[in-house]
């Protein structure tokens, strides 16, 4: 059982600690495909033997990987791979293949609960800590509407974001693929190449919204005031049709909600142009006297000449909800807002989001299982929520028509 326990610990326990839940799909029960993908990606010189001789094949693979240079240079990948191999050997010894999904799932659940007695299981696939999260499922529009009528009626400050894959992180694009290291260069480069697009913009935030619209990675993250729009994005991505989606709900403190021309918005927006050496100095006087702090101040004063040299360092650690100018048809139709990310200690580390909807200290999660997505999209279309209405650009309209017919 150690090999089974190692597999569970390595690939699933971390999600419980980090996110309060994990999802174990059918594909996670058996790992031959994942092993094959790793072998292919690292160009390991190995050809799997016939199924009758798989034990020897897997033992040989362990020897090869232990001596493979590509793996010795990446010890974390090597350990990850060897745990998968040993888990597959455990399955083979028990005679478990795709015909025994329920049996394998029962074993995983039993081991999971044995080591995490506080963890609960719902719908077989979802393991969660009830002290951290509450699990809800959206199987149709009525599920969502009933919940929101009950929970959000006393507050107007609710926002939503849909993820077609529940494993996706709440992270702006600039912090993926290490783009943030060159964020200040990317910001200037796109303006140099397309100066006419930015000729009428006055602020760094306005420029960021244009960049976001055209797909350049920025420190903005799209959200909406319309829960149906958020639900659409949780279901519409056809490349994620075989995995559950998630509707994420936010209920920020009023102090975190700003208009596009807020001074704090100017500060955080100009981080996109700031030098990558910028770091947090908690003392306000020292920060504003530091060279990198002075340079950030100079960038802000370019759009706000009246701005005083009194940047509050704690503002840099915030993630704001910003209401943009509705001069973009897509933003209008989607009731779009943005998260604008500050940083944590250094400019290349994103600030936290402190706006997640919490109920008595517990975060409600809203999942859409893969087999419910298509029906929900049909229901949304009947209410006028579709690619045709949310994406007014002509190229998106033509794609919608082609897919429809």
MARMAR-920776 format. One record per residue (C-alpha): residue in one letter; residue number from 1; y, x, z. Coordinates in nm, 4 decimals. Layout:
resn A resi NUM v Y u X w Z
...
END
This chain:
resn X resi 1 v 0.0000 u 0.0000 w 0.0000
resn X resi 2 v 0.2327 u 0.2985 w 0.0373
resn X resi 3 v 0.2835 u 0.3129 w -0.3388
resn X resi 4 v 0.3790 u -0.0550 w -0.3418
resn X resi 5 v 0.6101 u -0.0068 w -0.0442
resn X resi 6 v 0.7767 u 0.2962 w -0.2071
resn X resi 7 v 0.8408 u 0.0909 w -0.5205
resn X resi 8 v 0.9960 u -0.1970 w -0.3245
resn X resi 9 v 1.2037 u 0.0344 w -0.1065
resn X resi 10 v 1.3380 u 0.2385 w -0.3973
resn X resi 11 v 1.4255 u -0.0433 w -0.6344
resn X resi 12 v 1.5019 u -0.3499 w -0.4235
resn X resi 13 v 1.5932 u -0.2804 w -0.0594
resn X resi 14 v 1.9216 u -0.1183 w -0.1593
resn X resi 15 v 2.0457 u -0.4415 w -0.3159
resn X resi 16 v 1.9863 u -0.6301 w 0.0091
resn X resi 17 v 2.1914 u -0.3742 w 0.2009
resn X resi 18 v 2.4660 u -0.3503 w -0.0621
resn X resi 19 v 2.4929 u -0.7045 w -0.1998
resn X resi 20 v 2.3029 u -0.9161 w 0.0498
resn X resi 21 v 2.0446 u -1.0242 w -0.2084
resn X resi 22 v 1.8131 u -0.9017 w -0.4819
resn X resi 23 v 1.6463 u -1.0722 w -0.7745
resn X resi 24 v 1.2916 u -0.9727 w -0.8710
resn X resi 25 v 1.2204 u -1.0976 w -1.2232
resn X resi 26 v 0.8791 u -1.1174 w -1.3879
resn X resi 27 v 0.9584 u -0.7997 w -1.5817
resn X resi 28 v 0.9946 u -0.6135 w -1.2505
resn X resi 29 v 0.6356 u -0.6898 w -1.1508
resn X resi 30 v 0.4918 u -0.4592 w -1.4187
resn X resi 31 v 0.6539 u -0.1326 w -1.5254
resn X resi 32 v 0.4698 u 0.0014 w -1.8325
resn X resi 33 v 0.7594 u -0.0899 w -2.0606
resn X resi 34 v 1.0068 u 0.0854 w -1.8340
resn X resi 35 v 0.7862 u 0.3943 w -1.8222
resn X resi 36 v 0.7657 u 0.3961 w -2.2006
resn X resi 37 v 1.1466 u 0.3712 w -2.2293
resn X resi 38 v 1.1965 u 0.6679 w -1.9949
resn X resi 39 v 0.9371 u 0.8754 w -2.1797
resn X resi 40 v 1.1110 u 0.7992 w -2.5070
resn X resi 41 v 1.4619 u 0.8670 w -2.3792
resn X resi 42 v 1.3614 u 1.2070 w -2.2363
resn X resi 43 v 1.1421 u 1.2964 w -2.5328
resn X resi 44 v 0.8454 u 1.3749 w -2.3069
resn X resi 45 v 0.5525 u 1.5159 w -2.5013
resn X resi 46 v 0.3013 u 1.2501 w -2.3998
resn X resi 47 v 0.0937 u 0.9916 w -2.5818
resn X resi 48 v -0.0678 u 0.7210 w -2.3746
resn X resi 49 v -0.4476 u 0.7143 w -2.3987
resn X resi 50 v -0.6468 u 0.4004 w -2.4595
resn X resi 51 v -0.6252 u 0.1330 w -2.1916
resn X resi 52 v -0.9746 u 0.2222 w -2.0650
resn X resi 53 v -0.8563 u 0.5708 w -1.9794
resn X resi 54 v -0.5153 u 0.4881 w -1.8383
resn X resi 55 v -0.5882 u 0.6391 w -1.4956
resn X resi 56 v -0.6349 u 0.9842 w -1.6498
resn X resi 57 v -0.3343 u 0.9244 w -1.8725
resn X resi 58 v -0.1069 u 0.8450 w -1.5788
resn X resi 59 v -0.2375 u 1.1391 w -1.3740
resn X resi 60 v -0.1707 u 1.3650 w -1.6717
resn X resi 61 v 0.1755 u 1.2205 w -1.7015
resn X resi 62 v 0.2523 u 1.3161 w -1.3409
resn X resi 63 v 0.1553 u 1.6761 w -1.4180
resn X resi 64 v 0.3654 u 1.6795 w -1.7345
resn X resi 65 v 0.6722 u 1.5340 w -1.5626
resn X resi 66 v 0.6434 u 1.7825 w -1.2747
resn X resi 67 v 0.6691 u 2.0630 w -1.5304
resn X resi 68 v 0.9114 u 1.9018 w -1.7750
resn X resi 69 v 1.2470 u 2.0804 w -1.7852
resn X resi 70 v 1.4403 u 1.7612 w -1.8643
resn X resi 71 v 1.3182 u 1.6110 w -1.5383
resn X resi 72 v 1.3535 u 1.9223 w -1.3225
resn X resi 73 v 1.7249 u 1.9204 w -1.4081
resn X resi 74 v 1.7533 u 1.5568 w -1.2941
resn X resi 75 v 1.5546 u 1.5324 w -0.9680
resn X resi 76 v 1.6717 u 1.1768 w -0.8948
resn X resi 77 v 1.5385 u 1.0570 w -1.2337
resn X resi 78 v 1.2167 u 1.2499 w -1.1785
resn X resi 79 v 1.1553 u 1.0839 w -0.8397
resn X resi 80 v 1.2442 u 0.7432 w -0.9839
resn X resi 81 v 0.9916 u 0.7975 w -1.2640
resn X resi 82 v 0.7113 u 0.9203 w -1.0373
resn X resi 83 v 0.7471 u 0.6182 w -0.8094
resn X resi 84 v 0.7069 u 0.3942 w -1.1144
resn X resi 85 v 0.3968 u 0.5873 w -1.2239
resn X resi 86 v 0.2349 u 0.5631 w -0.8805
resn X resi 87 v 0.3149 u 0.1930 w -0.8609
resn X resi 88 v 0.1492 u 0.1392 w -1.1991
resn X resi 89 v -0.1548 u 0.3329 w -1.0788
resn X resi 90 v -0.1697 u 0.0999 w -0.7773
resn X resi 91 v -0.1660 u -0.2036 w -1.0088
resn X resi 92 v -0.4383 u -0.0529 w -1.2281
resn X resi 93 v -0.6626 u 0.0253 w -0.9336
resn X resi 94 v -0.6316 u -0.3374 w -0.8180
resn X resi 95 v -0.7004 u -0.4608 w -1.1707
resn X resi 96 v -0.3629 u -0.6373 w -1.1913
resn X resi 97 v -0.2100 u -0.7010 w -1.5326
resn X resi 98 v 0.0124 u -0.9766 w -1.6766
resn X resi 99 v -0.2532 u -1.2354 w -1.5948
resn X resi 100 v -0.1920 u -1.1748 w -1.2225
resn X resi 101 v 0.1844 u -1.2290 w -1.1959
resn X resi 102 v 0.1538 u -1.4684 w -0.9040
resn X resi 103 v -0.0785 u -1.2345 w -0.7117
resn X resi 104 v 0.1509 u -0.9354 w -0.7617
resn X resi 105 v 0.4540 u -1.1399 w -0.6625
resn X resi 106 v 0.2757 u -1.2555 w -0.3474
resn X resi 107 v 0.2009 u -0.8931 w -0.2544
resn X resi 108 v 0.5609 u -0.7858 w -0.3119
resn X resi 109 v 0.6941 u -1.0796 w -0.1113
resn X resi 110 v 0.4561 u -1.0091 w 0.1763
resn X resi 111 v 0.5545 u -0.6402 w 0.1922
resn X resi 112 v 0.9232 u -0.7235 w 0.1572
resn X resi 113 v 0.9214 u -0.9721 w 0.4449
resn X resi 114 v 0.7102 u -0.7413 w 0.6613
resn X resi 115 v 0.9748 u -0.4689 w 0.6488
resn X resi 116 v 1.2815 u -0.6981 w 0.6366
resn X resi 117 v 1.2089 u -0.9801 w 0.8783
resn X resi 118 v 1.5632 u -1.1181 w 0.8389
resn X resi 119 v 1.5196 u -1.1652 w 0.4625
resn X resi 120 v 1.4571 u -1.5131 w 0.3195
resn X resi 121 v 1.3074 u -1.6044 w -0.0190
resn X resi 122 v 1.4100 u -1.8911 w -0.2455
resn X resi 123 v 1.2590 u -1.9939 w -0.5816
resn X resi 124 v 1.0191 u -1.6977 w -0.5505
resn X resi 125 v 1.2593 u -1.4583 w -0.7266
resn X resi 126 v 1.5574 u -1.4404 w -0.4917
resn X resi 127 v 1.5437 u -1.2392 w -0.1684
resn X resi 128 v 1.8513 u -1.2614 w 0.0524
resn X resi 129 v 1.9933 u -1.1955 w 0.3961
resn X resi 130 v 2.1217 u -1.5313 w 0.5293
resn X resi 131 v 2.3607 u -1.3465 w 0.7602
resn X resi 132 v 2.5389 u -1.2090 w 0.4526
resn X resi 133 v 2.5031 u -1.4592 w 0.1679
resn X resi 134 v 2.4313 u -1.8248 w 0.0959
resn X resi 135 v 2.2315 u -1.8909 w -0.2226
resn X resi 136 v 2.3256 u -2.1837 w -0.4481
resn X resi 137 v 2.1932 u -2.2727 w -0.7942
resn X resi 138 v 2.3871 u -2.4354 w -1.0755
resn X resi 139 v 2.1288 u -2.6226 w -1.2836
resn X resi 140 v 2.3855 u -2.8561 w -1.4401
resn X resi 141 v 2.7559 u -2.9370 w -1.4218
resn X resi 142 v 2.7081 u -3.1955 w -1.1501
resn X resi 143 v 2.5767 u -2.9248 w -0.9136
resn X resi 144 v 2.8984 u -2.7262 w -0.9536
resn X resi 145 v 3.1350 u -3.0230 w -0.9433
resn X resi 146 v 2.9758 u -3.1669 w -0.6293
resn X resi 147 v 2.9976 u -2.8336 w -0.4499
resn X resi 148 v 3.3577 u -2.7634 w -0.5497
resn X resi 149 v 3.4775 u -3.1118 w -0.4568
resn X resi 150 v 3.3420 u -3.0559 w -0.1099
resn X resi 151 v 3.4394 u -2.6928 w -0.0524
resn X resi 152 v 3.7690 u -2.6382 w -0.2378
resn X resi 153 v 3.9566 u -2.9633 w -0.1802
resn X resi 154 v 4.1794 u -2.8138 w 0.0915
resn X resi 155 v 4.2976 u -2.5136 w -0.1083
resn X resi 156 v 4.4438 u -2.4594 w -0.4540
resn X resi 157 v 4.3953 u -2.0833 w -0.4439
resn X resi 158 v 4.0453 u -2.0592 w -0.5909
resn X resi 159 v 3.9645 u -1.8365 w -0.8872
resn X resi 160 v 3.6444 u -1.7770 w -1.0832
resn X resi 161 v 3.4654 u -1.5209 w -1.2949
resn X resi 162 v 3.1393 u -1.5659 w -1.4846
resn X resi 163 v 2.8806 u -1.2887 w -1.5287
resn X resi 164 v 2.6003 u -1.3514 w -1.7778
resn X resi 165 v 2.3886 u -1.1049 w -1.5791
resn X resi 166 v 2.3793 u -1.1308 w -1.2003
resn X resi 167 v 2.3360 u -0.7519 w -1.1755
resn X resi 168 v 2.6777 u -0.6812 w -1.3288
resn X resi 169 v 2.9359 u -0.5279 w -1.0978
resn X resi 170 v 3.2837 u -0.6558 w -1.0206
resn X resi 171 v 3.4507 u -0.3559 w -1.1736
resn X resi 172 v 3.7276 u -0.3207 w -1.4355
resn X resi 173 v 3.6284 u -0.1471 w -1.7561
resn X resi 174 v 3.8342 u 0.1662 w -1.6904
resn X resi 175 v 3.5997 u 0.2554 w -1.4028
resn X resi 176 v 3.2918 u 0.2467 w -1.6249
resn X resi 177 v 3.1737 u 0.5442 w -1.8327
resn X resi 178 v 3.4242 u 0.7711 w -1.6527
resn X resi 179 v 3.7116 u 0.6457 w -1.8690
resn X resi 180 v 3.9377 u 0.6503 w -1.5624
resn X resi 181 v 3.9561 u 1.0300 w -1.5836
resn X resi 182 v 4.1540 u 0.9913 w -1.9064
resn X resi 183 v 4.3188 u 0.6559 w -1.8321
resn X resi 184 v 4.6724 u 0.7977 w -1.8476
resn X resi 185 v 4.5989 u 0.9496 w -2.1902
resn X resi 186 v 4.4354 u 0.6325 w -2.3255
resn X resi 187 v 4.7365 u 0.4281 w -2.2131
resn X resi 188 v 4.9783 u 0.6457 w -2.4085
resn X resi 189 v 4.7499 u 0.6968 w -2.7073
resn X resi 190 v 4.7160 u 0.3243 w -2.7857
resn X resi 191 v 5.0950 u 0.2787 w -2.7710
resn X resi 192 v 5.1518 u 0.5759 w -3.0017
resn X resi 193 v 4.9061 u 0.4350 w -3.2550
resn X resi 194 v 5.0278 u 0.0742 w -3.2345
resn X resi 195 v 5.3893 u 0.0924 w -3.1266
resn X resi 196 v 5.4821 u -0.2355 w -3.3015
resn X resi 197 v 5.2413 u -0.4291 w -3.0768
resn X resi 198 v 5.4241 u -0.3083 w -2.7666
resn X resi 199 v 5.7824 u -0.3102 w -2.8954
resn X resi 200 v 5.8830 u -0.6242 w -2.7060
resn X resi 201 v 5.7030 u -0.5469 w -2.3783
resn X resi 202 v 5.9094 u -0.4419 w -2.0807
resn X resi 203 v 5.6576 u -0.3458 w -1.8147
resn X resi 204 v 5.3363 u -0.1502 w -1.7699
resn X resi 205 v 5.1592 u -0.4716 w -1.6658
resn X resi 206 v 5.2559 u -0.6485 w -1.9899
resn X resi 207 v 5.1248 u -0.3512 w -2.1853
resn X resi 208 v 4.7996 u -0.3608 w -1.9893
resn X resi 209 v 4.7466 u -0.7274 w -2.0774
resn X resi 210 v 4.7814 u -0.6465 w -2.4482
resn X resi 211 v 4.5409 u -0.3539 w -2.4150
resn X resi 212 v 4.2945 u -0.5775 w -2.2289
resn X resi 213 v 4.3211 u -0.8393 w -2.5044
resn X resi 214 v 4.2262 u -0.5850 w -2.7702
resn X resi 215 v 3.9367 u -0.4409 w -2.5708
resn X resi 216 v 4.0800 u -0.1141 w -2.4419
resn X resi 217 v 3.9425 u -0.0321 w -2.0948
resn X resi 218 v 4.2083 u -0.1022 w -1.8301
resn X resi 219 v 4.2322 u -0.1543 w -1.4536
resn X resi 220 v 4.2536 u -0.5301 w -1.5136
resn X resi 221 v 3.9628 u -0.7696 w -1.4628
resn X resi 222 v 3.9788 u -1.1190 w -1.6163
resn X resi 223 v 3.9479 u -1.4222 w -1.3890
resn X resi 224 v 4.0331 u -1.7893 w -1.4357
resn X resi 225 v 4.1606 u -2.0884 w -1.2411
resn X resi 226 v 3.9157 u -2.3148 w -1.4249
resn X resi 227 v 3.5609 u -2.3110 w -1.2807
resn X resi 228 v 3.4219 u -2.4530 w -1.6060
resn X resi 229 v 3.5622 u -2.1574 w -1.7984
resn X resi 230 v 3.4004 u -1.9223 w -1.5483
resn X resi 231 v 3.0713 u -2.1075 w -1.5870
resn X resi 232 v 3.0982 u -2.0773 w -1.9664
resn X resi 233 v 3.1173 u -1.6981 w -1.9420
resn X resi 234 v 2.8195 u -1.6968 w -1.7044
resn X resi 235 v 2.6063 u -1.8686 w -1.9704
resn X resi 236 v 2.7398 u -1.7848 w -2.3166
resn X resi 237 v 2.6352 u -1.4227 w -2.3785
resn X resi 238 v 2.3262 u -1.4495 w -2.5986
resn X resi 239 v 2.2297 u -1.0873 w -2.5298
resn X resi 240 v 2.1738 u -1.1892 w -2.1658
resn X resi 241 v 1.9855 u -1.5134 w -2.2347
resn X resi 242 v 1.6699 u -1.3888 w -2.0596
resn X resi 243 v 1.8336 u -1.3035 w -1.7252
resn X resi 244 v 2.0108 u -1.5217 w -1.4665
resn X resi 245 v 2.3885 u -1.5406 w -1.4629
resn X resi 246 v 2.6359 u -1.5754 w -1.1784
resn X resi 247 v 2.9579 u -1.7650 w -1.1173
resn X resi 248 v 3.1687 u -1.5655 w -0.8712
resn X resi 249 v 3.4236 u -1.7532 w -0.6602
resn X resi 250 v 3.7375 u -1.5986 w -0.5087
resn X resi 251 v 3.9720 u -1.7362 w -0.2447
resn X resi 252 v 4.2396 u -1.4676 w -0.1963
resn X resi 253 v 4.4970 u -1.4586 w 0.0784
resn X resi 254 v 4.8337 u -1.5854 w -0.0517
resn X resi 255 v 4.9839 u -1.2392 w 0.0019
resn X resi 256 v 4.7472 u -1.1003 w -0.2642
resn X resi 257 v 4.8600 u -1.3447 w -0.5354
resn X resi 258 v 5.1582 u -1.2130 w -0.7324
resn X resi 259 v 5.3609 u -1.2931 w -1.0416
resn X resi 260 v 5.3687 u -1.0501 w -1.3325
resn X resi 261 v 5.7132 u -0.9125 w -1.2340
resn X resi 262 v 5.6312 u -0.8378 w -0.8685
resn X resi 263 v 5.7286 u -0.4919 w -0.7414
resn X resi 264 v 5.3758 u -0.4388 w -0.6094
resn X resi 265 v 5.2388 u -0.5270 w -0.9537
resn X resi 266 v 5.4687 u -0.2621 w -1.1042
resn X resi 267 v 5.3380 u -0.0029 w -0.8598
resn X resi 268 v 4.9704 u -0.0697 w -0.9332
resn X resi 269 v 5.0218 u -0.1116 w -1.3089
resn X resi 270 v 5.1894 u 0.2262 w -1.3355
resn X resi 271 v 4.8825 u 0.3894 w -1.1836
resn X resi 272 v 4.7521 u 0.3640 w -1.5409
resn X resi 273 v 5.0097 u 0.6236 w -1.6434
resn X resi 274 v 5.0020 u 0.8365 w -1.3290
resn X resi 275 v 4.8545 u 1.1862 w -1.3154
resn X resi 276 v 4.4892 u 1.2019 w -1.2122
resn X resi 277 v 4.5812 u 1.4265 w -0.9182
resn X resi 278 v 4.7464 u 1.1317 w -0.7417
resn X resi 279 v 4.5906 u 1.0711 w -0.4009
resn X resi 280 v 4.6636 u 0.8556 w -0.1014
resn X resi 281 v 4.8819 u 0.9981 w 0.1739
resn X resi 282 v 4.8952 u 0.7452 w 0.4544
resn X resi 283 v 5.2335 u 0.8604 w 0.5851
resn X resi 284 v 5.4995 u 0.6736 w 0.3849
resn X resi 285 v 5.7668 u 0.9445 w 0.4049
resn X resi 286 v 5.5255 u 1.2207 w 0.3036
resn X resi 287 v 5.3831 u 1.0172 w 0.0151
resn X resi 288 v 5.7254 u 0.9428 w -0.1318
resn X resi 289 v 5.8250 u 1.3088 w -0.0951
resn X resi 290 v 5.5043 u 1.4428 w -0.2512
resn X resi 291 v 5.5325 u 1.5562 w -0.6141
resn X resi 292 v 5.2713 u 1.3128 w -0.7487
resn X resi 293 v 5.4310 u 1.0319 w -0.5467
resn X resi 294 v 5.7705 u 1.1195 w -0.6954
resn X resi 295 v 5.6212 u 1.1117 w -1.0458
resn X resi 296 v 5.4737 u 0.7661 w -0.9841
resn X resi 297 v 5.8148 u 0.6540 w -0.8560
resn X resi 298 v 5.9737 u 0.7843 w -1.1770
resn X resi 299 v 5.7307 u 0.5785 w -1.3887
resn X resi 300 v 5.8173 u 0.2639 w -1.1913
resn X resi 301 v 6.1918 u 0.3247 w -1.2201
resn X resi 302 v 6.1567 u 0.3385 w -1.6007
resn X resi 303 v 6.0972 u -0.0392 w -1.5928
resn X resi 304 v 6.2826 u -0.1143 w -1.2666
resn X resi 305 v 6.5847 u 0.1191 w -1.2297
resn X resi 306 v 6.6789 u -0.0429 w -0.8970
resn X resi 307 v 6.3447 u 0.0458 w -0.7370
resn X resi 308 v 6.3971 u 0.2391 w -0.4138
resn X resi 309 v 6.1923 u 0.5520 w -0.3280
resn X resi 310 v 5.9953 u 0.3614 w -0.0687
resn X resi 311 v 5.6456 u 0.3049 w -0.2039
resn X resi 312 v 5.4236 u 0.1692 w 0.0721
resn X resi 313 v 5.0972 u 0.3717 w 0.0495
resn X resi 314 v 4.8864 u 0.0797 w 0.1755
resn X resi 315 v 4.9909 u -0.1179 w -0.1347
resn X resi 316 v 4.8021 u 0.1329 w -0.3475
resn X resi 317 v 4.4749 u 0.0333 w -0.1797
resn X resi 318 v 4.5045 u -0.3335 w -0.2733
resn X resi 319 v 4.3532 u -0.5403 w -0.5519
resn X resi 320 v 4.5946 u -0.8140 w -0.6502
resn X resi 321 v 4.5527 u -1.1452 w -0.8285
resn X resi 322 v 4.8255 u -1.1522 w -1.0927
resn X resi 323 v 4.9602 u -1.4471 w -1.2871
resn X resi 324 v 5.0563 u -1.3180 w -1.6334
resn X resi 325 v 5.3152 u -1.4495 w -1.8762
resn X resi 326 v 5.1525 u -1.7226 w -2.0850
resn X resi 327 v 5.2566 u -1.5677 w -2.4153
resn X resi 328 v 4.8963 u -1.5271 w -2.5259
resn X resi 329 v 4.7097 u -1.8311 w -2.6571
resn X resi 330 v 4.3785 u -1.7073 w -2.5164
resn X resi 331 v 4.5238 u -1.6722 w -2.1655
resn X resi 332 v 4.6666 u -2.0256 w -2.1900
resn X resi 333 v 4.3413 u -2.1825 w -2.2996
resn X resi 334 v 4.1321 u -1.9977 w -2.0433
resn X resi 335 v 4.3790 u -2.0505 w -1.7563
resn X resi 336 v 4.3634 u -1.6752 w -1.7278
resn X resi 337 v 4.4699 u -1.4574 w -1.4375
resn X resi 338 v 4.3862 u -1.0930 w -1.3674
resn X resi 339 v 4.2690 u -0.8779 w -1.0856
resn X resi 340 v 4.4839 u -0.5646 w -1.0864
resn X resi 341 v 4.3064 u -0.2769 w -0.9109
resn X resi 342 v 4.4641 u -0.0170 w -0.6921
resn X resi 343 v 4.2685 u 0.2875 w -0.5773
resn X resi 344 v 4.0822 u 0.4195 w -0.2761
resn X resi 345 v 4.1911 u 0.7661 w -0.1541
resn X resi 346 v 4.2115 u 0.9113 w -0.5084
resn X resi 347 v 4.3267 u 0.7443 w -0.8280
resn X resi 348 v 3.9832 u 0.7681 w -0.9912
resn X resi 349 v 3.8159 u 0.5535 w -0.7200
resn X resi 350 v 3.8743 u 0.1746 w -0.7421
resn X resi 351 v 4.0095 u -0.0274 w -0.4529
resn X resi 352 v 3.7911 u -0.2968 w -0.3025
resn X resi 353 v 3.8180 u -0.6659 w -0.3848
resn X resi 354 v 3.9053 u -0.8488 w -0.0639
resn X resi 355 v 3.9270 u -1.1916 w -0.2263
resn X resi 356 v 3.5638 u -1.3033 w -0.2393
resn X resi 357 v 3.5129 u -1.6583 w -0.1197
resn X resi 358 v 3.3674 u -1.6488 w 0.2314
resn X resi 359 v 3.2468 u -1.9364 w 0.4472
resn X resi 360 v 3.2107 u -1.8585 w 0.8179
resn X resi 361 v 3.1741 u -1.4898 w 0.7310
resn X resi 362 v 2.9033 u -1.5562 w 0.4708
resn X resi 363 v 2.9537 u -1.5258 w 0.0946
resn X resi 364 v 2.8280 u -1.8204 w -0.1126
resn X resi 365 v 2.6555 u -1.7022 w -0.4320
resn X resi 366 v 2.6166 u -1.9245 w -0.7388
resn X resi 367 v 2.3339 u -1.8401 w -0.9777
resn X resi 368 v 2.2447 u -1.9919 w -1.3137
resn X resi 369 v 1.8822 u -1.9352 w -1.4043
resn X resi 370 v 1.8120 u -1.8260 w -1.7593
resn X resi 371 v 1.6373 u -2.1459 w -1.8642
resn X resi 372 v 1.9396 u -2.3557 w -1.7605
resn X resi 373 v 2.2060 u -2.1698 w -1.9569
resn X resi 374 v 2.1647 u -2.3408 w -2.2940
resn X resi 375 v 2.1804 u -2.6905 w -2.1473
resn X resi 376 v 2.4915 u -2.6016 w -1.9455
resn X resi 377 v 2.6622 u -2.4693 w -2.2596
resn X resi 378 v 2.5870 u -2.8028 w -2.4294
resn X resi 379 v 2.7353 u -2.9923 w -2.1331
resn X resi 380 v 3.0458 u -2.7722 w -2.1397
resn X resi 381 v 3.0951 u -2.8320 w -2.5123
resn X resi 382 v 3.0986 u -3.2057 w -2.4478
resn X resi 383 v 3.3976 u -3.1407 w -2.2188
resn X resi 384 v 3.5794 u -2.9245 w -2.4720
resn X resi 385 v 3.4784 u -2.5873 w -2.3277
resn X resi 386 v 3.3421 u -2.3807 w -2.6175
resn X resi 387 v 3.4101 u -2.0562 w -2.8092
resn X resi 388 v 3.6167 u -2.2610 w -3.0519
resn X resi 389 v 3.8576 u -2.3766 w -2.7810
resn X resi 390 v 3.8604 u -2.0652 w -2.5605
resn X resi 391 v 3.8970 u -1.8058 w -2.8367
resn X resi 392 v 4.1665 u -1.9271 w -3.0772
resn X resi 393 v 4.1497 u -1.6214 w -3.3040
resn X resi 394 v 4.0219 u -1.7172 w -3.6497
resn X resi 395 v 3.7361 u -1.4651 w -3.6484
resn X resi 396 v 3.5954 u -1.6235 w -3.3323
resn X resi 397 v 3.6267 u -1.9686 w -3.4860
resn X resi 398 v 3.4291 u -1.8668 w -3.7904
resn X resi 399 v 3.1533 u -1.7190 w -3.5718
resn X resi 400 v 3.1340 u -2.0425 w -3.3741
resn X resi 401 v 3.0992 u -2.2481 w -3.6913
resn X resi 402 v 2.8302 u -2.0185 w -3.8325
resn X resi 403 v 2.6288 u -2.0376 w -3.5102
resn X resi 404 v 2.6696 u -2.4134 w -3.4921
resn X resi 405 v 2.5362 u -2.4762 w -3.8419
END
